[in-house]
């Protein structure tokens, strides 16, 4: 059982809303199956990262990550940093998998969207692949979970998703409640009625 502060609007846009959701469990033995949205909560991403303005500020906002990566993965200083790290770690046995990722990013193999996905999935699995001093913790997620989390991050990072109408009202409500749990609910309800949202 967990509380979600994020849901996507079928017409586009992110709607931060408190929703009680059940985490689906499988009756058989083995790991639980989660969606990308659930993994954001289960893993604790929002302790350091924000989504739709809610969450931590230590790391970058997850809903703006793709835009930031489009710039970073073209930045010559970042690619130079990867080359230096690649040279430094080239003989380390444990680093071979991550070395292939760095090589693909340095060579700018594939489309930007493929490189962004590669970076996100790799960062989720090994936060240190491009920065050995990264503050992001190692979560030891499976490839499947890393892919689901990356899918969700890419989906919410879509710049065409904008808050409008009810979504904007819900965002205001959730932002105020998150910042001040004592925020008068009556004020929010009256605002909703006055704005014709309901």
N, C-alpha and C positions, 0 to 999 in steps of 0.2 A: 504494500500500500504506500503510495506517495502522493504528494501534491505537485501538480504541474503549473508553472506560471507561463507556459508557452503553448500556444496552439496556432496552427496556420489557418487563415481564412481561405475558404475555397475560391474566393474572387481575388486572392492576392493579399498580402499583408500579414504581419505577425500580430497575434492578439495575445498579450500577456494576460492570462486569466487564471484564477485559482480554480482548478478542477481536481476533484478527487478521482484518481484512477487506480485500477487494480493492475498490478504487474503480473502479466500472464506467466503462470508456472506450468511446467510439464510434469505429468504424473510419473514418467519414467525417470531413471537416474540420469544424471548429467547436469550440465550447466543450464541455468534459466535462459530463456530466450527473451531478449529485449528489443524494442525499437530504438532508433537513434535518439529520439526525443527522451525516452526513458533512460537511456544511458547517460545523457547529460546530467540527470539527477542522481542516478545510481552511482556513477563514478565521482560525482561531485564537481563537475566542470564549473558550475556557477559559483563555487567558492572563490574562484580567481577570475573568471570571465563573465561578462554580462551578455544578456540576450534581450533585445528590445529595451535597453536601458536598465534592466534589473539584474543584479548579481554583483560579483566582485570586480575590482578595478586593477588587480595586480597584473593580469594578462590582457591581451587584446580582446575586444568585443567579438564574440563568435559570429554575430550577424553582419560584421563588416570584414571578416577575415579574407574572403575571396578577393575583394577589392584591394586590400592591403597586399595580398600575395601577388596579384597581377603586377604590382609595382616592384615588390621585393625580388621576384624571380627574373626581372629584367635588369636589376640594379647591378652594375659592374663591381661595386665594392662588396656586395653580398656574394656574388659569384667568385670573386677573388678570395674571400674568406673561406668559401667552400673548397677552393683549389688548395689553399694552404693546409686546411684540415685534412684534405684527402692525402696530401703528400706526407703529412705527419703520421697518419694512422694506417698507411698503406700495407704495413707488414703485420698488423695485428689480426690474429685469426678470428676473434669475436666480431670484428668490424666488417667482414667481407660483404654481408648483406647490405649494410648501410653505405658501404663504399660504392656499390652499384647504383644506389639511389642518388648519392652525391654526383657521381659521374653523369647520370642522366640529366640532372638539373644543370650541371656545369655546361654540358654539351647542348643544352636546350632542346633535347629530344622530344618530339611530339608537340601537340598543340598546347597552348597555354592552359586550357581546361584540364588536360591530362597531367600536366606538371603540377598544377594546383592540387588536384586530387592526390597525386603521388606524395606531395609535400605534407598534406594534411594527414593522410593515412600513416605515413612514416613518423611524423611528429607525435601522433597519438601512441604509436607502438614504441618509439624510442625518442623521447624529448631531447636527447643529447646528440642526435645524428648530425645536426648542423651547428650545435653550440654546446660544448662539453660543460659549460658553466650555467646552463639553463636552470631556472628555478622551478620549472614544471616537473612534478613528480612522475616517476615511472609507474604506470598502472598495470603493466603486464596483461594487456587485453589481447584476446585472440584476434586473428586477422578478420574474422567475420564481424566481431564487435567493432573493430577499428573501421571497417568499411561502412557499417551501419551508422556509426557516429559521423564519419566523413560525409556520407550521403545527407544526413540531417543538417550538418554545418553548411554544406554547399547549398542546400535548399533554402535555408533561412538567410543566407548571404546574398541571395538574388537581389540586385539593386532595384528591380522592378516592383518589389514588395514594399508597399508603403501603407502606413496607417491612415485610414479614413473612416468617417462616420462612427459607427458603434465601436470599431476597433480603437479609434483614437480616444474615445470616451473611456473604454475599458483600460487603456494604457494609462491615462491620467489617474484613474481610480487606483490601479495597482501600484503605480509609482508612488502616489501619496501614501497608500497603506503600507508599502514596503519601507518608506522613509520614516513614517510616523504611525505606528500601529494604533495610536490614539486618535488618528484623523477621524473626525466625526462622520459616521456613516450617514447620518441625516443630511449633512451638507452635500454629500455625494448623491444621495437619492434626489434631493431637491434640484441639484444641478442637472441631473438626468432628466427630470420631468420638465424643467425649464427649457432644456435643449431639445426636447422632443425625442429623447432616446429612451426606449423602454420596451 
